[in-house]
Amino acid sequence: MQENPVNPSSDTEISRRAFVATTLSAGLALAAGPVSAQTIVAGPGGLLAGDVKIPVSDGEISGYRAQPKSGGSFPVVLVACEIFGLQEHIKDICRRFADEGYLAIAPDFFCRQGDVSKLEDFDAIIKIISQVPDAQVMSDLDAAVEWAAKNKGDAKKLGVTGFCWGGRVTWLYSAHSPKVKAGTAWYGRLVGDPTNLQPKHPIDIVPMLKAPVLGLYGGKDQGIPLDTVEKMREALKKTGNPSEIIVYPDAPHGFFADTRESYRKEAAQDGWKRLLAWFKKNGA
């Protein structure tokens, strides 16, 4: 699948609530759908995977970790979840990384406010995630890196990836932490109005990026207008940043989620291969 230039379609910026509403329009029930046949389950002598507690400044938060059962130290990848929290899909992604030799850790950014992974009511999910400040998310990721470094992780080989809500977080953390070697953002929002909890968005932090980010986006994503993708490309180009953005013309939002109707096998598999190559190329 090759990169496909896109044409600006609109200069209309959407609010956080409108964005989330659009990207969830396929239905919350699909987000908690059956586990795919591709799911990797820890087996004897294979992976070490399960829930963990991550020490943070105000106590501890929940998380999910997967890594090879023996050996180490392992390159570390942070996995930033969607607004649905630590559902089985995110845990499966951690296990896929472990199967590739990584220590993957996904913090539960929302656990202070509630467990969104078990919610199906849209308004209840929004009520929880709308209370989570970017500064707290960045601090939680820093804490996850520290935890990984103490549990056979090599923090000198650090990658970060995220999906939807977590895709935006991937861009932000790649500007926040000098430890990050590479990031891959899956259909993460790029623009938005500043708020007290979200003072900046990916397009605002391009000059501050400390690691190259691979952005993977869908040409039929109704929640992320293609003109905003083009604006991000132009911003990266102006600063000479080595980050890249790939657009899959026929892919909708959530095309990597193989437990949902939005899944697009060709785009998902190509994106995963690109991610692994991107991390390897940039030392993560």
Sequence and secondary structure as in RCSB ss.txt:
>XXXX:A:sequence
MQENPVNPSSDTEISRRAFVATTLSAGLALAAGPVSAQTIVAGPGGLLAGDVKIPVSDGEISGYRAQPKSGGSFP
VVLVACEIFGLQEHIKDICRRFADEGYLAIAPDFFCRQGDVSKLEDFDAIIKIISQVPDAQVMSDLDAAVEWAAK
NKGDAKKLGVTGFCWGGRVTWLYSAHSPKVKAGTAWYGRLVGDPTNLQPKHPIDIVPMLKAPVLGLYGGKDQGIP
LDTVEKMREALKKTGNPSEIIVYPDAPHGFFADTRESYRKEAAQDGWKRLLAWFKKNGA
>XXXX:A:secstr
               HHHHHHHHTTT HHHHT    TT     TTSEEEEEEEEEETTEEEEEEEEEESS   EE
EEEEE  TT S HHHHHHHHHHHHTT EEEEE TTTTT  GGG   HHHHHHHHTT  HHHHHHHHHHHHHHHHT
TTEEEEEEEEEEETHHHHHHHHHHHH TTEEEEEEES        SS    GGGSGGG  S EEEEEETT SSS 
HHHHHHHHHHHHHHT   EEEEETT  TTTT TTSTT  HHHHHHHHHHHHHHHHHTT 
